[in-house]
């Protein structure tokens, strides 16, 4: 792998007529890192991936991969990337081994190294038992593995994966996710997805894109810490919880209380939001019991990546635009 396999994107825009698919996109991926490029359908993910892979040009801005400009030095960039589009580019009548050998040849792998590179990709993607099988006979999960294998068969320093687990069943998703994680460190990876667990379970950092603009870039933990004010407790109690509400509001660290009727008509759900770093759980439980209420359940609630994602993509400050690719990704 090249010593430098970083990705730098600065002020990248793609305009179709009067419509901006992406606008002033900025992010970077360090060597050996996995970046999750997260956004709802139509946010501009696929447009960005296609620009980085050299498939389409940007209207304005720059993108560099391993030190090479994607537009000005396109062939150098293509030698250093492996690209898996959302629909893997497979030849169904070829065997797995035959197809990967073909891909290795067109990607410039020398005749002397070709067999070893193909074997490496087959073993890495756990395709050993399928190497002589025609691709058309493979399941969706195995076809996705072949798609990843074609992206890494020439051992590129950078791997670009566009929605790599779309359409897979839960078992296949876990298998592909583990495969991607195993490639980290040896390869720099950018993973485009609209599936939140993909990011939280696979990626070191996340860039969230919405309506063509990057609205946040950070680690999943740091992004979630930005919503620390939404942390608190959820209780299920028996009795009239509204009577205890004024007392709960006086407890140190409590900032907000909401009470809803439980499915069980004799009980209520009490949601308590706490101030950052406050832990008044013991005081809350003691007060509930002292008021003669039955405490059936009490659990800590913390913000999730989904909370962060929904908060960011619903902010009104984001300028509307849309992606007009045929697959609407």
Secondary structure as UniProt FT lines:
FT   STRAND          7..16
FT   TURN            17..18
FT   STRAND          19..29
FT   TURN            31..32
FT   STRAND          34..38
FT   TURN            41..42
FT   HELIX           45..52
FT   TURN            53..54
FT   STRAND          60..65
FT   TURN            66..67
FT   STRAND          68..69
FT   TURN            70..73
FT   HELIX           74..79
FT   STRAND          81..84
FT   TURN            92..93
FT   HELIX           96..106
FT   TURN            107..108
FT   HELIX           111..124
FT   TURN            125..126
FT   HELIX           128..130
FT   TURN            131..132
FT   HELIX           135..137
FT   HELIX           140..152
FT   TURN            153..154
FT   STRAND          158..162
FT   TURN            164..167
FT   HELIX           170..183
FT   TURN            185..186
FT   STRAND          187..193
FT   HELIX           196..202
FT   STRAND          205..210
FT   TURN            211..212
FT   STRAND          213..218
FT   HELIX           220..225
FT   TURN            226..227
FT   HELIX           228..230
FT   STRAND          232..238
FT   HELIX           242..249
FT   TURN            252..253
FT   STRAND          254..261
FT   TURN            265..266
FT   STRAND          267..274
FT   TURN            276..277
FT   HELIX           281..290
FT   TURN            291..292
FT   STRAND          294..301
FT   HELIX           305..313
FT   TURN            316..317
FT   TURN            326..327
//
